[in-house]
Amino acid sequence: MKIFVLLFILSVISVFPQNKINSQKLHSDYALKSSRDNFKHELDAKIKRTLSLELNSKTEKSWSSLLKDVGLMLYKTEDVHEAITKASEYASLGSTKLQRAIVEAIITLYPTEFKETIDLLFEITKDPTLYSYLVHYYSNQNSDSKNKYIGKTKSRFPNFQKIPQLYYLIYYLEQDSILTPPLKDIFSNKFIEGKTIIYSLHRKERTYPGITIIKKPNGEFVKDETDSIFHVEQLALSVTNLPGYLSQGNTPQGIFSVVGFYNSPTPSIGPTAAVLTRIPHEVPTKLWYHSTVTTGWNIKDYKNLLPESWKEYLPIYESFYAGKTGRRKIVMHGSVDDLSFYDTLSYSPLTPSKGCLTTTEIWSDSTGQNIKSNQAKLMNAFFSAGQLYGFLVVIDIDDKKEAVRIEDVLPFIK
């Protein structure tokens, strides 16, 4: 924690006074072709090394780590398939953590295979998160089965309303479409007086890119050099594409606290500063609510941030309950990921994550220099707001099958 605080302070000292990131000066050795090649070589070696280990209680941690790594890179090879096969054969004996990792890998990489493993775990699991993974798997394979799993869930978990994962599972199984409250109300809302508000706006289907806009403490939206509302494309997609209220799922809808910015030490995130956000329950309320709430966590305090028309809209509370169940470390960052892992996907050059909000960055693999950085544009817009503290609000505005455009929201912010 002390190291993290020091890094944060150094970031503030070195970046904020300059008030601007020059993307032409950004450099990452991780972007070099030699680094890309070395990463793939090490990943292949890790796969083979893990495959050589007998899967048991002592080696589960190594296997879970491998499954998460190949899932994040959407990496599919014969050895990866063999690893998931071997893990599936052991699945019924595994810990809940390993079982989740196995199902995440199956959903991400081989959704039409390993159905016997899915069926077996569905019958035996008592873990609400894993159970929700499995029901979403079934409903994605056959949307007509939703009513069946509503009944099964209520029967197996009579107290489902007290379990956030299952409460939201039932809600989304029962909702066929999005009925978002008036967007103009959430855009004009102050949340807390004198704070910067970042909005990240998406479709229900997160494989379509969303956009981010920023409201200054005075209520005006940040504009670009053409005097238009500033916006950049953003992806709120996890590699699993599971709902945001679940561990390893997409970015949850709802409110996050913005508590500054930092430079991540993670090479794949890269050198561009990231907006530092905290999900409810991750930090003390005094920090999260910017000293306006100093008691323990209570849903009423969160509810009081919302305009009247949004107070009864369950999806806007996803972040609160996701944080309550243990989700952590969701930030707004760039990427130095090898785009060859994702270049066949519709949202490329945006890259998925483990639930963070990501923006496009393109790097030279010969020099390591940045070629394009929407993250730098986002950070410069954030700095221009003049206040580094406030809130991030993530919203699925509707269920259209297309990327969000600024024209979709302009009528609600003028």
N, C-alpha and C positions, 0 to 999 in steps of 0.2 A: 504493500500500500504506500509506504514512504517513497519508493522508487517512482510509482505511478504519479504521486502528487508532485514530485520534483520534475518529472517529464512535463507535466501539465504546466507548471509554473514557467519552466524554460520556454515552452511553446508560446505562452502568452507574452513573455518578455521579447522573444526573438521575432515573432510574427505580427502581433497585433499593432504595434506602433507603426510598422511599415504600411499597414492597412491594405496591402495588396500582395497577392502571390503572382509572381512572374512565371508562367508555365514554361517559358523557354529556358528557364534555369533549373527546372526539375530534372533529376537524373536518378535512375535506378539500375544498379548492377543486375538486379533480379530480372530485368527485361532483356538482358543480353542473350543471344542465341546459345552461347556456351552454358549460361545458367539454366535456360530452358531445357537443353539437352541433359544437363546434369540432374535436374529435377526429375525428368522422366526416368533416367537411369536409376536414381535412388528409389523412386516409387516402384519400379519393376523389381529392384532388389528387395525392397521391403515386402512385396507380395510373395516372392519366392521364400524369403526368410520366414515369414509367418506361416506359409503353407507347410514348411518343414516342421513346425511345432505341433505337437499333439494338442488338440483343443480340450482344455479342462479348466477347472476353476483357477489354476495358477496362470494360465495363458490367456484368459478371457480379455484382459485389458489390452493386450497386443492385438488380438483379433478385432475388438471393437474399434481400436484406433485405425486399423487398416480399412475396415468397412466404411468408416466415416471419410477417410482420405479419398478412396476411389469414388465414393458417392459425390463428394464435393467437386471432383474433377470430371465427373460424368465419364469415368474411365472404364472402358469395356474391352477386355482381352480374354483369351482362353484361360489364363491364370486367374483373372478376376472371377470368371464364371466358376472355375473350380473351387476357389476360395468360398464363394457364396454357397455352392453345393455342399461343401464340407461343413460350413457353419450351420446350414439348414438341417443337416443330419443330426447335429448336436443340439439344435434349438430347444427341444423340450427339456433338456437338462441345464440349460443356461440360466444365468441371472437375468433379471428384468432388464438391466442395462444392456446386456448382450442381445437379448431378444429384440429390444427396440432397434439396436444397430443393424441387426439382420433384416428386420422389416423395412427400415429406412433404405437400406441398400437395394432390396428387392423392388420397392416402390419406385426408386430413382432409376435403377439400371435395367431391371428385367421384370416389368410389371405384368407381363403375360406368362411368366414362368413361376415355378416354385409355389404353385397354388396349394399343394399338399401341406407345405410349411405354414402358409397363411391359415389354412383351415384348422390345422393342429393347434396353433397358438391361439386362434380365436376361441377354441373350445376350452383351453386350460387357463388362459390369463385372468388374473384378478386385478391387473394394473389398469387404471382408468385411461392413462395416456396410450398405452399399447393397444388397449381395446379400441380406442378412438381411431388410432392409425388403421386398424384392421377394418373397421366399419367404413371408413373413407375409401379404403382400397376396394371393398365390395361395391360401394355405391358408385364409384368411378367406373368400375367394370360393367355395372348394370344399374342405370339410374332408376329403373322401375322397382328396384329392391328396397328403396328408401323406407317405405312404410313397414316392410318386414323388420328392418333393423330398429326402427322406432320402438316397435313392440318388444323386440328381444332385449333392447337396452333397458327399457322400463321394467321388464320382468327380472332381468339379472341384477339390476341395481335399483331397487325400490327407492333409495334415497338419492337418486341421480341429481335432483335439484340442488343438493348441497355439495356436489362435486363439480367444480367449474368446467373441467374438460367435458363431462357428460352433459351438463346443462347446455353448453354451447353446441355440442354434437346434436342433441335433440332439436335445438332451435334451428340449426342450419339444415337438418334433414327435413324439417317441416316447412321451411321457407323456400318457395320456388323462384322468387325474384327479390330484388333489392327495392325497398321503399324508403329511400333516404329522406330524412327530414329536410326542411329548406336549407339549401347551401348558403344562401345569403345571411342566414342567422349565425351560422358557424364562422363565416368569413368576417362578419362585423363584430363578433364577440371579442371582448378584451381579455378574458381569462383572468389575468391579474394586471392591474394598471401599470403601465410603463415598461412592459416586457415585449421582446421580439417574439413573433409567432411564425413558425415555419409550417406550411401545409404541404403534405405529400399526398397526391391525389391519384387514385388508381381505379382499374376495373376490378370486378369480382374475380375474373380470371387473370391471375397475376402474370401470365406469360406475355401479356400485352403491357408495354411500358407505360408508366405513369409520368407525372410531372411534379415538380416542386416549385412553389412560389413563397415569397417571404413578406411578412407584414411588419413594418417598423413600429416602435412603441407609440408613435403618434397616430397610428391607424392607417397610414398610407402604405401602399405596396411598393416594394423596391422596383425600380425601373431600370431598363438597360440603356445602352448608349443611343438607341433610337427613340427613347422616351416611351417605349412599350413596357408592359408588365414583364419583369424579369421571370424567366422560367428555364429550367433544364429538364431533360428526360431523366427519369430515375426508375430503377427496378426494385420492387419490394418482394422479390421471388426467392424462396429457398429452393435448393436443389431437389428437395422432396416434394415441393408444391403442396405440402400439407397446410391446413388452416393455421392462422397465426396464434390461436390460443393454445396450440400444442407445441411441446418441446421440439426444436429443429424444424418448425413450420415457417411459413411466410412471415413477414413483418406484421405483427398484430395491428388491427385498427385501434384507434384510441389516442389518448394523450400520453406523451412522454415529456419529461423535463429536459430542457436544454440547459446545460451547466457549463458551457464554454466550448473549447475545442482542444485537440491534441494531435500530436504526430505519432502514429502507430509504429511500434517496433516490428510489426509483422511484415515481412518482405512482400508478400502477395498483396497487401493493402497499399503499400507504397509510401512515398515520401510526402505526398500532398496531405495537408492538414485535413482532419475529419471533424465534423460537428459532433460534440460529445453529448449524447443523450442518455437518460437513465429511465428505465421502466419503473412503474410503481413497485414498491416493496424492495427495490434494489438498494436504496440508500435511505437514510433517515428523512422523515417528512420535512424537517426544517430545511434541508438542502433541496428536496424535490419541489416543495411549494415556495421556495425562495423566501423563507422565514415567515410566511403568512400563516402556516400551520406548524405547530411545534409538538403536538401530541402524537399518539400512535396512529397507525394506518386505519382509516375509516372510509368506507365507500361514500359516505355523505359529503366529505370534504372534496373528493374527486367530482362528485355530482354537482357541487356548487360552482365548479369552474365552467359548466356548460350553460348555453342559453336554454331557456325554458322548453323550446320545441325539440331539443335533443336529449332532455333528461331521461326519457323513457325508452330511448333507442338502444337496445342491448348491444349491438356491434361496437358502439363507441366505448364500451367498457372492456373490450377484449384485452387491452394492455394492462388494465388493473388486475384482471383475474389471471392473465398469463404470468404476470409478475408474482402473483400470489402463489402460483404453482411452481415457480422456480426459474422462469426465463430471465436471462441476464445478457449484458454486453451487446445490446443492439445499438449501433451507431450509424452515422451517415458518412460513407467513405468512398474513395476512389478504388482503383484496381490496377494491379500490374500482373494479373493472371494471364497465363498463356492463352491467347484467344483461339488457338487451334483446337482446344478442348471444346469450344462452344460455337465455332464459326458456321456450323450448319443449322443453328437454331435461329428462330425468327427474330429474337430480341438482340442478337449479336449486333454490335460489339459490347452491349451491356452484358454483365456477367452475373449469374446467380450467386447466392451466398448461403450462410446458415441462418438467415433471417434478418440481416442488416439491410439498409437502403444503400444501393450502389449507383454510381454514375459512371459514364463512359470516360475511360482514359486509354489513349493509344500511345505506344512507346516504340522507339526504334530498337530493333534487336541487334543492330550493329554498333550503335553508340550508347544505348541506354538513355538517350535524351527523350523527353516528352514531345510528342507530336500534336496531341490534342488532349485537353483536360477540361471536361465539364465540371469536374470536382473543384478545380481552381476557380472557375467562374462562380460556382455555388458559394465557395468560401468567401470570395471577394464581395459577393452580394450580401452575404451574412455579415461580414465586417462592416459594410456600409450602413447597416441598420443602426449602428452605434451602441448596441446593447447586446452583450454576449449571453445574457440569461433570458429565459422565457420558456416556451413550450413548442413541441413538435406535435402536430395533429395529423394522423394517418387515416384516410377515409377511402373506402371503395364507393365511388360516386354512382355507379350503376353497373349493369351486366352486359354492356355492349361488347362486341367481339372486335375491338380495334384499340389502338393506342390512344391514350388520353391526349388531347390537344388543348392549347391555351384557349382556343375558341369555345371549348366546352364549358369553361368556367367564367369567362369574361362577363357574361350577363349577370353573374351573381356577385361580382366584386366591384362593380361600377356604381 
